Amino acid sequence: MSPSRPPRPPAVDDETLRRRLAGAEIPALLMTVAHLTGDPSVLREDLRAPGWLFAPQGGLTAEQQAEARETAFRALARLRDQPAGPPAPPDRELLRAITSWAMGGDTEDLLPLLAQEIALPEDDPKAPGWSMAELRPGGGFHVAIIGAGFSGLLAGYRLAQAGVPYVIYEKNADVGGTWFENTYPGCRTDVASHLYNYSFAPKADWPEHFCRHDVVHDYLRTFAKESGVADRVRFGTEVTELRWDDEQLRWQMTLDGPGGRRTVTHHAVVSAVGQLNRPRLPDIPGRDDFAGPAFHSAAWDHTVSLAGKRVAVIGTGASAYQLIPEIVDTAAELVVVQRNPPWLRPTPHYRHAVSEDARWLFAHLPYYTQWYRFWLFAPGLRGILEGWVVDHDYPPTEQAVSQLNDQLRATLRAAMEAQLADAPEDLRAELLPALIPRYPVGAKRVLRDDGRWIATLRRDDVRLVTDPVERIDATGLVAGGRHHDVDVIVYATGFEASRFLTPMTVRGRDGRDLHTYWNGVPRAYLGITVPGFPNLFTLYGPNTNLVGQGGSIVNFSECATGYVLDAVRLLLAGDHRALDLRQEVLDRYQERVEDGNANRAWGWTSVSGWYNEGGRSVVNWPFTAREYWELTSTVDPDHYETL
């Protein structure tokens, strides 16, 4: 899927170039020009305002945008007319100058990470720089991957680059993981599309800034086919048990699939089953008594027509937030059952198409894609995590955990209140207390907002219910002592995110059971390895969920996969058969992670959710993206016992 190295600015006439530049995001365009010309003087201080990384077009005025485009046009036109070869990556000083200007502070500490991000796909700096043929010419090592979503396909691709034999076992009939399974109306990514792809396989023609599930799924299907990974997937095959053989030093895997149950063996196993793949249904009395159609949003029943129906949606998390505005015009009436309202982050272009001119720039202007990705990625490197950190001297409350967190609360609250400014007084008085969260920003997932959510809840045919559901009966549900008659119930109640590797049985050295060892608190070093379970690696494992810091989970999966590949390299180069994490390494790491999570908004609050279950978080990464990148860059042999 990786395009060939782009030439210098394409040979288009002045009129065409000007027209195409109208589709540019100004900050990314200016950084691209500074890179291609080698002249950072175009990066003027007056074109960078406080907080501009969070604002469309950097918050620049129309006049400033026009001036910047003219500057870019003149520079690109000169480059176009000068015969030269393909542009090179920025050197260290130029990279530092450009990124420091963008982020408003010296980025020297980030440069190694950023150099990987500002690289063309074919350079692929994260690719393994070794091969199994070199390290172990006789071979004799093969890997099983469980799951063919983003992480599983990535692991297969990297292993293939290193010449390591592998197979992927996928329980579904197609690749895609959550993007194959979730097909509810309005399902889309809430991470910018241009971040939600592999760094080495960017997609220049994303049709929307935040694409729908079918487009993301198609990206993964295309990648799997063109890369050859699809040929190594065994579809319709579920792994039900993993058992480590202490004598053979291999994993025995029990599979259920075509032909029935069978057992296979592999030297190493990579679990890429993810966190958000097991739907959670609420424990409400009478749930099975409902006489009409009822289903979870992640298992949407497309045979059920909602036309003219009274529909109850239980939950107001990310899935409900997307699907409710999509079905409101079809249903006769909506009952929205809310436990805790979400904080909303203004994102006016959330459902906007990417313009034709912007797609042209992604496809033809060298390095524009990379600088645009950096523009999207940069806020997570500095600024977002700081807003979630608890300041015990503030002091923290359920309103805010720090002064910065309080400022975020005020900003988001003002944006939400503005959407009710023209509402009738009685409606405003009813909705406002129900819509403004009573917990700190960041304690639960912050959702992207283009105005449709509150506009939907303002409608006469929508009822917002904030009382807990007491019971469900044949004709509807009871909340706050009131019966709500409905024809269909949709459970948008999330996933069993903290139940990692379930429902598989996993037994390691000496028969140790993984779930018994975890005892309800899943933990793994860097979310990847667990003591007593040699050569077992998990991707998107415990405490690797991002909360705004670091772009997307795809980036974290690339980091974790790099670590797995380095572990395989260590095995092959040392002629070892297995690596087993030392318990003391996990203990030190886990103590720090738990302390970090306890001092973040989601760990401090008493409000429950998948970020915090039972007073602790086993899903979130509480530190910076840079730290995870550094920790996963190489495997420390001293952390492992070799077998």
KABEL-V939126 format. One record per backbone hydrogen bond with DSSP energy under -0.5 kcal/mol. NH is the residue of the N-H (numbers start at 0). CO is the residue of the C=O. E is the energy in kcal/mol with one decimal. If there is no record, write none. Layout:
BEGIN
nh & co & e
NH & CO & E
NH & CO & E
END
This chain:
BEGIN
nh & co & e
11 & 9 & -2.0
16 & 12 & -2.5
17 & 13 & -2.7
18 & 14 & -2.1
19 & 15 & -2.6
20 & 16 & -2.2
21 & 17 & -0.8
21 & 18 & -0.7
22 & 19 & -1.9
23 & 20 & -1.6
25 & 23 & -0.7
28 & 24 & -2.4
29 & 25 & -2.9
30 & 26 & -2.1
31 & 27 & -2.1
32 & 28 & -2.5
33 & 29 & -2.5
34 & 30 & -2.0
35 & 31 & -2.9
36 & 32 & -2.4
37 & 33 & -1.2
38 & 33 & -0.6
39 & 37 & -0.6
41 & 38 & -1.1
42 & 39 & -1.9
43 & 41 & -1.6
46 & 43 & -1.4
47 & 44 & -1.7
51 & 48 & -1.9
53 & 50 & -1.6
54 & 51 & -1.3
57 & 54 & -2.2
58 & 55 & -2.2
59 & 56 & -2.0
64 & 60 & -2.5
65 & 61 & -2.3
66 & 62 & -2.2
67 & 63 & -2.5
68 & 64 & -2.5
69 & 65 & -2.0
70 & 66 & -2.2
71 & 67 & -2.5
72 & 68 & -2.7
73 & 69 & -2.4
74 & 70 & -2.0
75 & 71 & -2.8
76 & 72 & -2.6
77 & 73 & -1.8
78 & 74 & -2.1
79 & 75 & -2.4
80 & 76 & -1.5
81 & 78 & -1.2
82 & 80 & -0.6
94 & 90 & -2.9
95 & 91 & -2.4
96 & 92 & -2.4
97 & 93 & -2.6
98 & 94 & -2.4
99 & 95 & -2.3
100 & 96 & -1.7
101 & 97 & -2.1
102 & 98 & -2.4
103 & 99 & -1.1
104 & 99 & -1.3
109 & 106 & -1.8
110 & 106 & -0.8
110 & 107 & -0.9
113 & 109 & -2.7
114 & 110 & -2.7
115 & 111 & -0.9
115 & 112 & -0.6
116 & 112 & -1.3
117 & 113 & -2.7
118 & 116 & -1.5
122 & 119 & -1.5
123 & 119 & -1.3
126 & 123 & -2.0
131 & 161 & -3.0
133 & 130 & -0.6
134 & 130 & -1.8
135 & 131 & -3.1
138 & 135 & -2.8
142 & 164 & -2.1
143 & 267 & -2.5
144 & 166 & -2.6
145 & 269 & -2.8
146 & 144 & -0.7
146 & 168 & -2.5
152 & 148 & -2.5
153 & 149 & -1.7
154 & 150 & -2.6
155 & 151 & -2.1
156 & 152 & -2.4
157 & 153 & -2.5
158 & 154 & -2.4
159 & 155 & -2.3
160 & 156 & -2.0
161 & 157 & -1.5
162 & 159 & -1.3
163 & 158 & -2.7
164 & 140 & -0.6
164 & 162 & -0.6
166 & 142 & -1.7
167 & 231 & -2.8
168 & 144 & -3.1
168 & 166 & -0.5
169 & 167 & -0.6
169 & 233 & -2.2
175 & 147 & -2.7
178 & 175 & -2.2
179 & 176 & -1.6
180 & 176 & -2.0
181 & 177 & -2.6
182 & 180 & -0.8
186 & 183 & -2.0
188 & 210 & -2.4
192 & 208 & -3.3
194 & 191 & -2.2
195 & 191 & -1.3
196 & 194 & -1.1
200 & 197 & -1.3
203 & 201 & -0.6
205 & 202 & -0.7
208 & 351 & -1.9
212 & 186 & -2.4
214 & 211 & -0.8
215 & 211 & -1.9
216 & 212 & -2.9
217 & 213 & -2.0
218 & 214 & -2.0
219 & 215 & -2.0
220 & 216 & -2.4
221 & 217 & -2.7
222 & 218 & -2.5
223 & 219 & -2.7
224 & 220 & -2.1
225 & 221 & -2.9
226 & 222 & -2.4
227 & 223 & -0.7
227 & 224 & -0.5
229 & 223 & -2.6
230 & 227 & -0.9
231 & 228 & -2.1
232 & 229 & -1.5
233 & 167 & -3.5
234 & 232 & -0.8
235 & 171 & -2.4
236 & 169 & -2.6
236 & 233 & -0.6
237 & 235 & -0.5
237 & 255 & -3.0
239 & 237 & -0.6
239 & 253 & -2.5
240 & 253 & -1.2
241 & 504 & -3.0
242 & 251 & -2.6
243 & 506 & -2.7
244 & 249 & -3.3
245 & 243 & -0.8
248 & 244 & -2.1
249 & 244 & -0.8
250 & 265 & -3.3
251 & 242 & -3.3
251 & 249 & -0.5
252 & 250 & -0.5
252 & 263 & -3.3
253 & 240 & -2.6
254 & 252 & -0.6
254 & 261 & -3.2
255 & 237 & -2.8
256 & 254 & -0.5
256 & 259 & -1.4
259 & 256 & -2.6
261 & 254 & -2.0
263 & 252 & -2.3
265 & 250 & -2.1
266 & 141 & -1.5
267 & 141 & -1.2
268 & 534 & -2.7
269 & 143 & -3.0
270 & 268 & -0.5
270 & 536 & -3.5
271 & 145 & -2.5
271 & 269 & -0.6
273 & 538 & -0.6
276 & 274 & -0.9
278 & 276 & -0.5
279 & 493 & -2.9
280 & 278 & -0.5
283 & 281 & -1.5
286 & 283 & -1.7
288 & 285 & -2.1
289 & 285 & -0.5
289 & 286 & -0.8
290 & 473 & -1.9
292 & 486 & -0.5
294 & 488 & -1.8
296 & 490 & -2.3
298 & 295 & -1.8
299 & 296 & -0.8
301 & 299 & -1.0
303 & 300 & -1.4
304 & 302 & -0.6
307 & 329 & -2.0
308 & 305 & -2.3
310 & 308 & -0.7
310 & 332 & -2.9
311 & 487 & -2.8
312 & 334 & -2.9
313 & 311 & -0.5
313 & 489 & -2.7
314 & 312 & -0.7
314 & 336 & -2.8
316 & 491 & -0.6
320 & 316 & -2.7
321 & 317 & -1.2
322 & 318 & -2.5
323 & 319 & -2.6
325 & 321 & -0.5
325 & 322 & -0.5
326 & 322 & -1.6
327 & 323 & -1.2
329 & 326 & -1.1
330 & 326 & -2.5
331 & 308 & -2.0
332 & 308 & -1.5
333 & 460 & -2.6
334 & 310 & -2.8
335 & 333 & -0.6
335 & 462 & -3.2
336 & 312 & -2.8
336 & 334 & -0.6
337 & 335 & -0.6
337 & 464 & -3.1
344 & 446 & -3.8
345 & 343 & -0.6
346 & 448 & -4.0
349 & 346 & -2.0
351 & 348 & -1.6
353 & 206 & -2.6
358 & 354 & -2.3
359 & 355 & -1.9
360 & 356 & -2.0
361 & 357 & -2.3
362 & 358 & -1.7
363 & 359 & -2.3
364 & 360 & -2.1
365 & 363 & -0.8
367 & 364 & -2.0
368 & 364 & -0.5
370 & 366 & -2.2
371 & 367 & -2.4
372 & 368 & -2.4
373 & 369 & -2.1
374 & 370 & -2.2
375 & 371 & -1.8
376 & 372 & -2.4
377 & 373 & -3.1
379 & 376 & -1.2
380 & 376 & -0.7
380 & 377 & -1.4
381 & 377 & -1.3
383 & 378 & -1.3
386 & 382 & -0.5
386 & 383 & -1.3
387 & 384 & -2.1
388 & 384 & -0.7
388 & 385 & -0.6
389 & 598 & -2.5
390 & 400 & -3.0
391 & 389 & -0.7
393 & 390 & -1.8
396 & 399 & -3.0
405 & 401 & -2.1
406 & 402 & -2.1
407 & 403 & -2.2
408 & 404 & -2.2
409 & 405 & -2.4
410 & 406 & -2.2
411 & 407 & -2.7
412 & 408 & -2.8
413 & 409 & -2.2
414 & 410 & -1.8
415 & 411 & -2.0
416 & 412 & -3.0
417 & 413 & -2.0
418 & 414 & -0.7
418 & 415 & -0.8
419 & 416 & -1.8
420 & 417 & -1.0
422 & 419 & -1.5
427 & 423 & -2.8
428 & 424 & -2.6
429 & 425 & -1.4
430 & 426 & -3.0
431 & 427 & -2.4
433 & 429 & -0.5
433 & 430 & -0.6
434 & 430 & -1.8
434 & 431 & -0.5
435 & 431 & -1.8
436 & 434 & -0.6
442 & 439 & -2.0
446 & 342 & -2.5
448 & 344 & -3.1
454 & 450 & -1.6
455 & 451 & -2.1
456 & 452 & -2.1
457 & 453 & -1.3
458 & 455 & -1.4
461 & 458 & -1.2
462 & 333 & -2.8
464 & 335 & -3.4
464 & 462 & -0.6
465 & 463 & -0.6
469 & 467 & -0.5
469 & 477 & -3.0
470 & 477 & -1.2
471 & 284 & -2.6
472 & 475 & -2.5
475 & 472 & -0.6
476 & 483 & -1.7
477 & 470 & -2.8
478 & 481 & -2.3
479 & 467 & -0.8
481 & 478 & -1.7
483 & 476 & -3.3
484 & 482 & -0.6
485 & 474 & -2.2
486 & 309 & -3.2
487 & 309 & -1.9
488 & 292 & -2.1
489 & 311 & -3.1
490 & 294 & -2.6
490 & 488 & -0.5
491 & 313 & -2.0
491 & 489 & -0.9
492 & 490 & -0.7
495 & 277 & -3.1
496 & 494 & -1.9
498 & 495 & -1.5
499 & 497 & -1.2
501 & 498 & -1.4
503 & 500 & -1.0
504 & 239 & -2.1
505 & 503 & -0.5
506 & 241 & -2.8
507 & 511 & -3.1
508 & 531 & -2.8
510 & 507 & -1.7
511 & 508 & -1.9
513 & 505 & -3.0
516 & 512 & -2.5
517 & 513 & -2.4
518 & 514 & -1.7
519 & 514 & -0.6
520 & 517 & -1.8
524 & 528 & -2.8
526 & 523 & -2.2
527 & 524 & -2.5
528 & 524 & -1.5
532 & 529 & -1.6
534 & 578 & -1.9
535 & 532 & -1.3
536 & 268 & -2.7
536 & 534 & -0.5
537 & 527 & -1.8
538 & 270 & -2.8
542 & 617 & -1.8
543 & 540 & -1.0
543 & 618 & -0.9
544 & 618 & -3.2
549 & 547 & -0.9
550 & 547 & -0.5
551 & 549 & -1.5
554 & 551 & -0.6
555 & 551 & -1.4
556 & 552 & -2.5
557 & 553 & -2.0
558 & 554 & -1.9
559 & 555 & -2.7
560 & 556 & -2.7
561 & 557 & -1.9
562 & 558 & -1.7
563 & 559 & -2.2
564 & 560 & -2.6
565 & 561 & -1.9
566 & 562 & -2.1
567 & 563 & -2.2
568 & 564 & -2.4
569 & 565 & -2.4
570 & 566 & -2.1
571 & 567 & -2.6
572 & 568 & -3.1
573 & 569 & -1.8
574 & 571 & -0.9
575 & 570 & -2.5
579 & 640 & -2.4
581 & 638 & -2.5
584 & 581 & -0.8
585 & 581 & -1.4
586 & 582 & -2.5
587 & 583 & -2.1
588 & 584 & -2.1
589 & 585 & -3.4
590 & 586 & -2.1
591 & 587 & -1.5
592 & 588 & -2.4
593 & 589 & -2.8
594 & 590 & -1.9
595 & 591 & -2.5
596 & 592 & -2.7
597 & 593 & -2.2
598 & 594 & -1.0
598 & 595 & -0.6
599 & 596 & -1.5
600 & 387 & -1.7
602 & 596 & -0.5
602 & 599 & -0.9
603 & 599 & -2.3
604 & 600 & -1.9
608 & 611 & -1.8
611 & 608 & -1.1
612 & 615 & -2.0
615 & 612 & -0.8
617 & 615 & -0.6
620 & 544 & -2.7
621 & 619 & -0.6
627 & 623 & -1.4
628 & 624 & -2.5
629 & 625 & -2.5
630 & 626 & -2.7
631 & 627 & -1.9
632 & 629 & -1.0
636 & 634 & -0.7
638 & 635 & -2.0
639 & 636 & -1.6
640 & 579 & -3.2
642 & 577 & -2.5
END
